[in-house]
Amino acid sequence: MTDKDSYRDMLAAVQSFHDKHDFKNTGGEELAYRIALMTEELGEISACVTKGKNVESLAEECADLMILLLGTAIAADFKLDDAFWAKMEKIEQRKSRMINGRIRVSEFRDT
């Protein structure tokens, strides 16, 4: 049974998709190619927002990007869930600033 809220099940579904299409041996796991695909998906997310498309379209494009991110973790052989929690711990320590009327949480460098 698949747990639709489980990171492990989502990762397994993406791994199965990679295996089905033999991504490892057909260029589908080449990192520069994956970056291009993620850039394309980010552009589609942007178009959803800037062109006022419905939330279902936005959700679908975000899912595409998430699938590519999970696949990139598979291709580069790192644990995305571990990287996520390590990064959250790091950014939780950062301060926020208002910049041009919007909140920004970053590693600010005072110059």
Order of alpha helices (4+ residues) and beta strands (2+ residues): alpha-alpha-alpha-alpha-alpha-beta-beta
